[in-house]
Amino acid sequence: MENLVARIRAFNHFYNEVIGALHRDMVNTPYSLTEVRVLCELNLRDRMETGELRRLLELDSGYLSRMLGRFETDGLVTRERSPADARRQIVALTEAGRIAFTNVDERSAAQVRDLLEGLTEEERDRLAASMTAIREILSRSRSAAPYVIRPPRPGDLGWVVQRHGVLYSQEYGWGLCFEARVARLVADYAEKYDPRREASWIAEVDGDRVGCVFCVRRDDETAQLRLLLVEPSARGMGIGRRLVDECLRFAGEAGYRRIMLFTRDVLTDARRIYRTAGFERVEEHTMGGVVEETWVMDL
């Protein structure tokens, strides 16, 4: 724990140096960083109570009042009493205020573009993903985030193999043999892919891959659902059921009469999804201490 605390503090120091370098350039604008924050919040809303603005940005009421007075003198904002409560004051940006904020905002965006200019595309993707991960882990807000289901792109199949290997090793102790089996399945899919009768999908949250599933040909009348996976951080969002639904929809449209899958009895979350979707367990056998199950559903 102490080592992690030290690493987080070191990162925080580094981050503050980087962000500080960006903010120092604000001295070349008419506004301080705090004033820019106020303009930003007002730009996001048509009208706002000064008390709400003060609480949102945690500003001293006297300091905020003097700042808004200067803005009003410069024609950037208007202030008026609330019609509902004369003790409250409503503040709004004028057109000149919006122009002023836009100029500062564009300058800030240019600074960030300069910061990213020297990075490769892969480094930019890693940076964005890491920032997203930090925000999601510390805010615990991922369960409310929207997600998308899309066809695979270059690099996705490798991710499928890697995440199956890592997650099933961590959660169930399945080792390299299992990962090798997944790699063979994915390679066979890529080499023999028939777009009329086979498909796969990747689930994303905020641009991060969080799940996958494959629908492949078992025989002329039977489709097979394979490689369903949902990252722990995205479980509980309905992604697993949505991926299974995509398989069922595709299998029906592709002309299959039934769909089947193999699973194991320890995969309780996946089995719950299969049962809810309409699959029935028709066979099971034990191999090496593991209970293998066959589930089937008519389409």
Secondary structure as UniProt FT lines:
FT   HELIX           2..24
FT   HELIX           25..28
FT   HELIX           33..44
FT   STRAND          48..49
FT   HELIX           50..57
FT   HELIX           61..73
FT   TURN            74..75
FT   STRAND          77..81
FT   TURN            86..87
FT   STRAND          89..93
FT   HELIX           95..117
FT   HELIX           121..139
FT   HELIX           142..144
FT   STRAND          148..150
FT   TURN            154..155
FT   HELIX           156..172
FT   HELIX           176..192
FT   TURN            195..197
FT   STRAND          199..205
FT   TURN            206..207
FT   STRAND          208..219
FT   TURN            220..221
FT   STRAND          222..230
FT   HELIX           232..234
FT   TURN            235..236
FT   HELIX           239..253
FT   TURN            254..255
FT   STRAND          258..264
FT   TURN            265..266
FT   HELIX           268..277
FT   STRAND          280..287
FT   TURN            288..289
FT   STRAND          290..298
//
